[in-house]
Amino acid sequence: MNIWIIISIFLFVICVLLFVYLTALKRQIRKIKEELTPTREKEYNKQLSISLFDKDLTALSTEINYNLDYQKQLKHEARLSEIRLRQSVSDIAHDLRTPLTVIKGNLQMLVQDGEYSSKDKAYLNTCREKADVLKNMVDDFFEMSVLESDSTNVILHEINATKLLMQFVVDHEAVIREHDLVPDIRLPEKAVYIQADEQMLTRMLGNMLGNVLKYARDSFRISMNVKNDSSCDIIFENAVYDMEEIDVGNLFERTYRGNRARTGQGAGLGLYIVRLLAQKQNADVYAEINDGKLVTHMVFTAIEK
C-alpha cells in the first residue's frame, strides 16, 4: 500500500478522534455552565460532575466545587449575621422603648405641673421634643426589624381606599394645620376598592404624610389615580426646599435622608418602612420629580366593581 495512503488514513483517524474529543469537551463545558447557573440564581447544593476523563478538566471541576462550597459557607454565615443583627436591633429597640416612655411622661408632667422661669420651661420643652424624636426613632427601628424578619404571608382584604383616605385626612387635619400646610385632596367620585391590609395601609399613609410634613412648602396634594381598573395609585405631591438634594432613586432605601445636614429629623426609616409594608401587600412604591415637585406613589391592585 502506498505510504501516502497510509499517512492519509492515519491523519484522517486522528482528525476524527480529535473532533470527537473536542465535541465531547464542548458538551462537557456546556454542562458545567448549565450546572453553574442555578448556583447564582437560587439555592443549589449539587456539585459539578465530569463524565469526560480529562485530567485538566477534572482539576478545574474540583476547584470550582471547592469554591462553590466556600461560597455556600459565606452565604450561610452572612445570613446568620444578618439574622443576629436584626435580632440585636429589635432587642435594643425593645429595651429602649420603656425607659423612653417613662422619660417622656415625666418631662410632660414637669412642663405641666411645675412653676419655672421661661428659660427653664424652654429647656424642658427642648428635652421633651428630643425625647419624642428619640422615641419615634426607636419605634421605627423596632418596626423595621420586625418587618424584615417576619416572613409570614399577609392576608389581604377588599378595602374602600377612597373612604379610608378621606378618613385619614380628617383624622390628621390638626397636625396638618400645625405645620401651616394647605392640603389639596383630589379623589375619584366613585369609590375605589383595592386589595390591602387596612392597618398596614394606614401606617403607610402616616409615614408618607410624615415625610410631607417634614419637607413640604406651603401646600401639598393627595390624589388617587385608577389605571385601567387594574391598579390604584395613591399619590403624594409637594414642593420641597432644595430639590437638588433629593435622590428619588434611593428615596425608599433604608436610612435615606434628603438633607444630611439636618438634625433631629429621625433615622430616615419612614419611607423604607413604607416599602417593606408595600412588599408584604404585593404593592409598589416609587418616586419622581415632576414640574419641580416631589411626587411619591403607592400602587395597589384595584378591584373592579
C-alpha positions as a Markdown table, in Angstrom:
| # | Residue | x | y | z |
|---|---|---|---|---|
| 1 | Met | 0.0 | 0.0 | 0.0 |
| 2 | Asn | 1.2 | 3.4 | -0.9 |
| 3 | Ile | 2.8 | 5.2 | 2.1 |
| 4 | Trp | 0.9 | 8.3 | 1.4 |
| 5 | Ile | -2.4 | 6.4 | 1.6 |
| 6 | Ile | -1.4 | 5.1 | 5.0 |
| 7 | Ile | -0.4 | 8.5 | 6.2 |
| 8 | Ser | -3.7 | 10.0 | 4.9 |
| 9 | Ile | -5.7 | 7.3 | 6.7 |
| 10 | Phe | -3.8 | 7.8 | 9.9 |
| 11 | Leu | -4.3 | 11.6 | 9.7 |
| 12 | Phe | -8.0 | 11.1 | 9.0 |
| 13 | Val | -8.4 | 8.8 | 12.0 |
| 14 | Ile | -6.5 | 11.4 | 14.2 |
| 15 | Cys | -8.8 | 14.2 | 12.9 |
| 16 | Val | -11.9 | 12.1 | 13.6 |
| 17 | Leu | -10.7 | 11.3 | 17.2 |
| 18 | Leu | -9.8 | 14.9 | 17.8 |
| 19 | Phe | -13.2 | 16.0 | 16.5 |
| 20 | Val | -15.0 | 13.5 | 18.8 |
| 21 | Tyr | -12.9 | 14.6 | 21.7 |
| 22 | Leu | -13.4 | 18.3 | 21.1 |
| 23 | Thr | -17.2 | 17.7 | 20.7 |
| 24 | Ala | -17.3 | 15.8 | 24.0 |
| 25 | Leu | -15.2 | 18.6 | 25.6 |
| 26 | Lys | -17.5 | 21.3 | 24.4 |
| 27 | Arg | -20.6 | 19.3 | 25.5 |
| 28 | Gln | -19.0 | 18.9 | 29.0 |
| 29 | Ile | -18.2 | 22.7 | 29.2 |
| 30 | Arg | -21.8 | 23.4 | 28.3 |
| 31 | Lys | -23.0 | 21.1 | 31.0 |
| 32 | Ile | -20.7 | 22.8 | 33.5 |
| 33 | Lys | -22.2 | 26.2 | 32.5 |
| 34 | Glu | -25.8 | 24.8 | 32.9 |
| 35 | Glu | -25.0 | 23.5 | 36.4 |
| 36 | Leu | -23.3 | 26.7 | 37.5 |
| 37 | Thr | -26.2 | 28.9 | 36.5 |
| 38 | Pro | -28.6 | 27.8 | 39.4 |
| 39 | Thr | -25.8 | 28.4 | 41.9 |
| 40 | Arg | -26.1 | 32.1 | 41.1 |
| 41 | Glu | -29.8 | 32.4 | 40.8 |
| 42 | Lys | -31.0 | 30.3 | 43.7 |
| 43 | Glu | -30.1 | 27.8 | 46.4 |
| 44 | Tyr | -28.3 | 24.8 | 44.7 |
| 45 | Asn | -26.5 | 22.2 | 46.6 |
| 46 | Lys | -25.5 | 19.9 | 43.8 |
| 47 | Gln | -21.8 | 19.8 | 42.9 |
| 48 | Leu | -20.4 | 19.7 | 39.4 |
| 49 | Ser | -19.8 | 16.2 | 37.9 |
| 50 | Ile | -17.5 | 15.4 | 35.0 |
| 51 | Ser | -18.2 | 12.5 | 32.7 |
| 52 | Leu | -15.3 | 13.1 | 30.3 |
| 53 | Phe | -12.0 | 11.7 | 31.5 |
| 54 | Asp | -9.6 | 14.6 | 31.3 |
| 55 | Lys | -7.0 | 15.5 | 34.0 |
| 56 | Asp | -7.2 | 19.2 | 33.5 |
| 57 | Leu | -11.0 | 19.4 | 33.2 |
| 58 | Thr | -11.3 | 17.2 | 36.3 |
| 59 | Ala | -8.9 | 19.5 | 38.2 |
| 60 | Leu | -10.9 | 22.5 | 37.1 |
| 61 | Ser | -14.2 | 20.9 | 38.2 |
| 62 | Thr | -12.7 | 20.1 | 41.6 |
| 63 | Glu | -11.5 | 23.7 | 42.1 |
| 64 | Ile | -14.9 | 25.0 | 41.1 |
| 65 | Asn | -16.6 | 22.7 | 43.6 |
| 66 | Tyr | -14.2 | 23.9 | 46.3 |
| 67 | Asn | -15.2 | 27.5 | 45.5 |
| 68 | Leu | -18.9 | 26.6 | 45.5 |
| 69 | Asp | -18.6 | 25.1 | 48.9 |
| 70 | Tyr | -16.8 | 28.2 | 50.1 |
| 71 | Gln | -19.5 | 30.5 | 48.7 |
| 72 | Lys | -22.2 | 28.4 | 50.3 |
| 73 | Gln | -20.4 | 28.8 | 53.6 |
| 74 | Leu | -20.1 | 32.5 | 53.2 |
| 75 | Lys | -23.8 | 32.9 | 52.3 |
| 76 | His | -24.8 | 30.8 | 55.3 |
| 77 | Glu | -22.6 | 32.9 | 57.6 |
| 78 | Ala | -23.8 | 36.2 | 56.1 |
| 79 | Arg | -27.4 | 35.0 | 56.6 |
| 80 | Leu | -26.8 | 34.2 | 60.2 |
| 81 | Ser | -25.0 | 37.5 | 60.8 |
| 82 | Glu | -28.0 | 39.4 | 59.3 |
| 83 | Ile | -30.4 | 37.4 | 61.5 |
| 84 | Arg | -28.3 | 38.2 | 64.6 |
| 85 | Leu | -28.1 | 41.9 | 63.6 |
| 86 | Arg | -31.8 | 42.2 | 63.1 |
| 87 | Gln | -32.5 | 40.4 | 66.4 |
| 88 | Ser | -30.0 | 42.7 | 68.2 |
| 89 | Val | -31.7 | 45.8 | 66.7 |
| 90 | Ser | -35.0 | 44.5 | 67.8 |
| 91 | Asp | -33.8 | 43.7 | 71.3 |
| 92 | Ile | -32.1 | 47.1 | 71.7 |
| 93 | Ala | -35.1 | 49.0 | 70.4 |
| 94 | His | -37.5 | 47.0 | 72.7 |
| 95 | Asp | -35.3 | 47.6 | 75.7 |
| 96 | Leu | -35.1 | 51.4 | 75.0 |
| 97 | Arg | -38.9 | 51.9 | 74.5 |
| 98 | Thr | -39.9 | 51.6 | 78.1 |
| 99 | Pro | -37.4 | 54.0 | 79.7 |
| 100 | Leu | -38.0 | 56.5 | 76.9 |
| 101 | Thr | -41.7 | 56.3 | 77.5 |
| 102 | Val | -41.1 | 57.0 | 81.2 |
| 103 | Ile | -38.8 | 59.9 | 80.4 |
| 104 | Lys | -41.4 | 61.4 | 78.1 |
| 105 | Gly | -44.1 | 61.1 | 80.7 |
| 106 | Asn | -42.0 | 62.7 | 83.4 |
| 107 | Leu | -41.0 | 65.6 | 81.2 |
| 108 | Gln | -44.6 | 66.1 | 80.3 |
| 109 | Met | -45.6 | 66.3 | 84.0 |
| 110 | Leu | -42.7 | 68.7 | 84.8 |
| 111 | Val | -43.8 | 71.0 | 82.0 |
| 112 | Gln | -47.5 | 71.0 | 83.0 |
| 113 | Asp | -47.2 | 71.0 | 86.8 |
| 114 | Gly | -44.1 | 72.9 | 87.7 |
| 115 | Glu | -43.6 | 76.6 | 88.1 |
| 116 | Tyr | -40.5 | 77.6 | 86.2 |
| 117 | Ser | -39.0 | 80.6 | 84.5 |
| 118 | Ser | -39.5 | 81.0 | 80.8 |
| 119 | Lys | -35.9 | 79.9 | 80.3 |
| 120 | Asp | -36.3 | 76.7 | 82.3 |
| 121 | Lys | -39.5 | 75.9 | 80.5 |
| 122 | Ala | -37.7 | 76.3 | 77.2 |
| 123 | Tyr | -35.1 | 73.8 | 78.3 |
| 124 | Leu | -37.8 | 71.4 | 79.4 |
| 125 | Asn | -39.7 | 71.7 | 76.2 |
| 126 | Thr | -36.5 | 71.1 | 74.2 |
| 127 | Cys | -35.8 | 68.0 | 76.2 |
| 128 | Arg | -39.3 | 66.8 | 75.6 |
| 129 | Glu | -39.1 | 67.4 | 71.9 |
| 130 | Lys | -35.8 | 65.5 | 71.7 |
| 131 | Ala | -37.3 | 62.6 | 73.7 |
| 132 | Asp | -40.2 | 62.5 | 71.3 |
| 133 | Val | -37.7 | 62.3 | 68.3 |
| 134 | Leu | -35.7 | 59.6 | 70.0 |
| 135 | Lys | -38.8 | 57.6 | 70.9 |
| 136 | Asn | -40.0 | 57.8 | 67.3 |
| 137 | Met | -36.6 | 56.6 | 66.1 |
| 138 | Val | -36.6 | 53.6 | 68.4 |
| 139 | Asp | -40.2 | 52.7 | 67.3 |
| 140 | Asp | -39.1 | 52.9 | 63.7 |
| 141 | Phe | -36.1 | 50.6 | 64.3 |
| 142 | Phe | -38.2 | 48.2 | 66.2 |
| 143 | Glu | -40.9 | 48.1 | 63.4 |
| 144 | Met | -38.2 | 47.7 | 60.7 |
| 145 | Ser | -36.6 | 44.8 | 62.4 |
| 146 | Val | -40.0 | 43.1 | 62.9 |
| 147 | Leu | -41.0 | 43.6 | 59.2 |
| 148 | Glu | -37.7 | 42.4 | 57.9 |
| 149 | Ser | -37.6 | 39.2 | 59.9 |
| 150 | Asp | -41.3 | 38.4 | 59.5 |
| 151 | Ser | -41.8 | 36.1 | 56.5 |
| 152 | Thr | -45.5 | 35.2 | 57.1 |
| 153 | Asn | -47.9 | 36.0 | 54.3 |
| 154 | Val | -50.3 | 38.9 | 54.9 |
| 155 | Ile | -54.0 | 38.2 | 54.3 |
| 156 | Leu | -55.3 | 40.9 | 52.0 |
| 157 | His | -58.8 | 42.2 | 52.1 |
| 158 | Glu | -61.1 | 44.3 | 50.0 |
| 159 | Ile | -60.7 | 47.9 | 51.2 |
| 160 | Asn | -62.6 | 51.0 | 50.2 |
| 161 | Ala | -59.4 | 53.1 | 49.5 |
| 162 | Thr | -61.4 | 56.3 | 48.8 |
| 163 | Lys | -63.2 | 56.2 | 52.2 |
| 164 | Leu | -60.1 | 55.2 | 54.1 |
| 165 | Leu | -58.0 | 58.0 | 52.6 |
| 166 | Met | -60.8 | 60.6 | 53.3 |
| 167 | Gln | -61.0 | 59.4 | 56.9 |
| 168 | Phe | -57.2 | 59.6 | 57.2 |
| 169 | Val | -57.1 | 63.2 | 56.1 |
| 170 | Val | -59.8 | 64.1 | 58.6 |
| 171 | Asp | -58.0 | 62.4 | 61.4 |
| 172 | His | -54.8 | 64.3 | 60.6 |
| 173 | Glu | -56.3 | 67.7 | 60.0 |
| 174 | Ala | -55.0 | 69.1 | 63.2 |
| 175 | Val | -51.4 | 68.1 | 62.7 |
| 176 | Ile | -51.5 | 69.4 | 59.1 |
| 177 | Arg | -52.7 | 72.8 | 60.3 |
| 178 | Glu | -50.0 | 72.8 | 63.0 |
| 179 | His | -47.4 | 72.8 | 60.1 |
| 180 | Asp | -49.2 | 75.6 | 58.3 |
| 181 | Leu | -49.8 | 73.5 | 55.3 |
| 182 | Val | -52.8 | 73.6 | 53.0 |
| 183 | Pro | -53.9 | 70.1 | 51.7 |
| 184 | Asp | -55.3 | 69.7 | 48.2 |
| 185 | Ile | -57.3 | 66.5 | 48.2 |
| 186 | Arg | -58.3 | 65.1 | 44.8 |
| 187 | Leu | -60.2 | 61.8 | 44.9 |
| 188 | Pro | -62.4 | 60.0 | 42.4 |
| 189 | Glu | -66.2 | 60.5 | 42.7 |
| 190 | Lys | -66.6 | 56.7 | 42.5 |
| 191 | Ala | -65.4 | 54.6 | 45.4 |
| 192 | Val | -62.2 | 52.7 | 44.6 |
| 193 | Tyr | -61.5 | 49.3 | 46.1 |
| 194 | Ile | -58.1 | 47.7 | 46.5 |
| 195 | Gln | -56.5 | 44.6 | 47.9 |
| 196 | Ala | -54.6 | 45.6 | 51.0 |
| 197 | Asp | -54.3 | 45.3 | 54.8 |
| 198 | Glu | -56.1 | 48.2 | 56.4 |
| 199 | Gln | -53.7 | 48.6 | 59.3 |
| 200 | Met | -50.6 | 48.4 | 57.1 |
| 201 | Leu | -52.1 | 50.8 | 54.6 |
| 202 | Thr | -52.9 | 53.3 | 57.3 |
| 203 | Arg | -49.3 | 53.1 | 58.6 |
| 204 | Met | -48.0 | 53.7 | 55.1 |
| 205 | Leu | -50.2 | 56.8 | 54.7 |
| 206 | Gly | -49.0 | 58.1 | 58.1 |
| 207 | Asn | -45.3 | 57.7 | 57.1 |
| 208 | Met | -45.9 | 59.3 | 53.7 |
| 209 | Leu | -47.7 | 62.2 | 55.4 |
| 210 | Gly | -44.9 | 62.5 | 57.9 |
| 211 | Asn | -42.4 | 62.9 | 55.1 |
| 212 | Val | -44.6 | 65.6 | 53.6 |
| 213 | Leu | -44.8 | 67.5 | 56.9 |
| 214 | Lys | -41.0 | 67.5 | 57.2 |
| 215 | Tyr | -40.1 | 68.8 | 53.8 |
| 216 | Ala | -43.2 | 70.4 | 52.1 |
| 217 | Arg | -43.6 | 74.1 | 51.5 |
| 218 | Asp | -46.9 | 75.9 | 51.9 |
| 219 | Ser | -49.1 | 73.1 | 50.5 |
| 220 | Phe | -49.3 | 69.6 | 49.3 |
| 221 | Arg | -51.6 | 67.4 | 47.2 |
| 222 | Ile | -53.0 | 63.9 | 47.9 |
| 223 | Ser | -54.7 | 62.3 | 44.9 |
| 224 | Met | -55.8 | 58.9 | 43.6 |
| 225 | Asn | -55.5 | 57.6 | 40.1 |
| 226 | Val | -57.1 | 54.3 | 38.8 |
| 227 | Lys | -55.4 | 52.8 | 35.8 |
| 228 | Asn | -57.4 | 50.5 | 33.5 |
| 229 | Asp | -59.4 | 49.3 | 36.6 |
| 230 | Ser | -56.4 | 47.1 | 37.5 |
| 231 | Ser | -54.3 | 49.3 | 39.7 |
| 232 | Cys | -54.8 | 52.2 | 42.1 |
| 233 | Asp | -52.1 | 54.8 | 42.5 |
| 234 | Ile | -52.2 | 56.9 | 45.7 |
| 235 | Ile | -50.1 | 60.0 | 45.1 |
| 236 | Phe | -48.4 | 62.5 | 47.5 |
| 237 | Glu | -47.1 | 65.6 | 45.8 |
| 238 | Asn | -45.3 | 68.5 | 47.3 |
| 239 | Ala | -42.7 | 71.2 | 46.6 |
| 240 | Val | -39.5 | 71.0 | 48.8 |
| 241 | Tyr | -36.9 | 73.5 | 49.8 |
| 242 | Asp | -33.9 | 72.0 | 47.9 |
| 243 | Met | -34.9 | 69.7 | 45.1 |
| 244 | Glu | -31.3 | 69.0 | 44.0 |
| 245 | Glu | -30.6 | 67.2 | 47.3 |
| 246 | Ile | -33.3 | 64.6 | 46.7 |
| 247 | Asp | -32.3 | 61.3 | 45.1 |
| 248 | Val | -35.6 | 59.8 | 44.0 |
| 249 | Gly | -34.0 | 56.5 | 43.1 |
| 250 | Asn | -33.0 | 55.9 | 46.7 |
| 251 | Leu | -35.8 | 57.7 | 48.5 |
| 252 | Phe | -37.3 | 54.4 | 49.8 |
| 253 | Glu | -34.0 | 52.9 | 50.8 |
| 254 | Arg | -33.0 | 52.3 | 54.4 |
| 255 | Thr | -31.7 | 55.3 | 56.3 |
| 256 | Tyr | -32.0 | 57.6 | 53.3 |
| 257 | Arg | -32.4 | 61.3 | 54.2 |
| 258 | Gly | -32.8 | 64.1 | 51.7 |
| 259 | Asn | -30.6 | 66.6 | 53.6 |
| 260 | Arg | -27.8 | 65.1 | 55.6 |
| 261 | Ala | -27.1 | 68.4 | 57.2 |
| 262 | Arg | -30.4 | 68.5 | 59.0 |
| 263 | Thr | -30.5 | 67.1 | 62.6 |
| 264 | Gly | -33.4 | 65.9 | 64.6 |
| 265 | Gln | -35.3 | 64.5 | 61.6 |
| 266 | Gly | -35.2 | 60.9 | 62.7 |
| 267 | Ala | -33.3 | 57.9 | 61.4 |
| 268 | Gly | -34.7 | 58.1 | 57.8 |
| 269 | Leu | -36.6 | 54.8 | 58.1 |
| 270 | Gly | -40.1 | 56.1 | 57.5 |
| 271 | Leu | -40.2 | 55.6 | 53.7 |
| 272 | Tyr | -38.2 | 52.4 | 53.9 |
| 273 | Ile | -40.9 | 51.0 | 56.2 |
| 274 | Val | -43.4 | 52.1 | 53.6 |
| 275 | Arg | -41.6 | 50.0 | 51.1 |
| 276 | Leu | -41.5 | 47.0 | 53.4 |
| 277 | Leu | -45.2 | 47.3 | 54.0 |
| 278 | Ala | -45.9 | 47.6 | 50.3 |
| 279 | Gln | -43.9 | 44.5 | 49.5 |
| 280 | Lys | -46.0 | 42.5 | 52.0 |
| 281 | Gln | -49.2 | 43.6 | 50.3 |
| 282 | Asn | -47.9 | 43.0 | 46.7 |
| 283 | Ala | -47.9 | 46.7 | 46.1 |
| 284 | Asp | -45.2 | 49.0 | 44.7 |
| 285 | Val | -43.8 | 52.4 | 45.7 |
| 286 | Tyr | -41.6 | 54.8 | 43.8 |
| 287 | Ala | -40.8 | 58.5 | 43.5 |
| 288 | Glu | -40.2 | 61.0 | 40.7 |
| 289 | Ile | -39.6 | 64.7 | 40.2 |
| 290 | Asn | -42.4 | 66.4 | 38.2 |
| 291 | Asp | -42.6 | 70.1 | 37.4 |
| 292 | Gly | -40.3 | 70.9 | 40.3 |
| 293 | Lys | -42.2 | 68.8 | 42.8 |
| 294 | Leu | -41.5 | 65.6 | 44.6 |
| 295 | Val | -44.2 | 63.0 | 43.7 |
| 296 | Thr | -44.3 | 59.7 | 45.6 |
| 297 | His | -46.6 | 56.8 | 44.5 |
| 298 | Met | -48.1 | 53.8 | 46.3 |
| 299 | Val | -49.6 | 51.4 | 43.7 |
| 300 | Phe | -52.1 | 48.7 | 44.8 |
| 301 | Thr | -54.1 | 46.2 | 43.0 |
| 302 | Ala | -57.5 | 47.6 | 42.3 |
| 303 | Ile | -60.7 | 45.6 | 42.5 |
| 304 | Glu | -63.2 | 46.2 | 39.7 |
| 305 | Lys | -66.8 | 46.9 | 40.9 |
